[in-house]
């Protein structure tokens, strides 16, 4: 039977790092993103040249801002209404 190198099986430094990672307090959770911030992020992405690929998400953001949006409304119309709502 070949000799087994003990240092390959048990690495004390890696073991201590793993133990310290378990004992460390968990990171504090990030604050929740507000609907206004989501709308601002959407407008910033569109202004940077992005296209809103998910119309339902755009409608959800508009509804969370208090706008009434039809399921059949065009996305660019909804984006214009979101811009107007943010300008108020």
N, C-alpha and C positions, 0 to 999 in steps of 0.2 A: 504494500500500500504506500503511495507517495506521501511525503511529508506535506502537511498543510501549513501554509504561512498564516500565523495567528493575526498579524497586523492587517491582513486583507479581510478577515472575518469581523473583526471588532475595531472600529476606529473611534477612540475615545473623544476626539475633538468633534466629530460629526454627531456622536451621541449627546455630548453636552449642548451643542447648538440646537439639536432637536428638543432637548429637555427645556432649555431656556425659551424656545419658541412656544412651547406648550404652557409655560408658566407666565408668559408675558400677558398683560391685559389686552383684551381685544381692542382694535382701533375703534374710535368713536364713529358712529354712523354719520354720514353726510346729511345735511338738512334737506328736507324734501323740496323738490323743484315745484314752484308755483305754476299755475296755468298761464299766468302772464309771462313768466320766463319762458315757458314752452312756446308761446306765441312769438315772443321776441326772437327766440332761436330759429323758429320756422321762417320768419321774415328775413333774418340775417342769412340763412342758408339760401333762400330764394334770391336775395340780392347778390349773393356771391356766385350765382349762376346755376344753382341747383334747381331741380324740378321736383315738386311734390308728387311722389309716386303712389301715395296711398290717400285717396280722396276722403275715406272715412276718418282718417286721423286728422286731416285738416278740418273736417266738419266737427269732430269732437272738440278740437281746440276752440273753434268758433263758438260752439254751444257752451263751453265752460266759461267763455267770456260774457255770456248772456245773450248771444245772438241767436235768432231763430233761423235755422238753415234747413232748406229742403234737401231731401236725399238726392234729388235730381238737379241740384244747383251745380253750375260749372265751378271748377276749382279756382280759376282765376278770379271769378266774381267773389267767391268766398274769401280769397286772400285779400282782395281789395277791401272787403268789409272788415276783415281782421285788422288791416292797416289803419282804417278809420277808427276802429274801436281803441286801438293802442294810442292813437293821436289824441284822443279825448282825455 
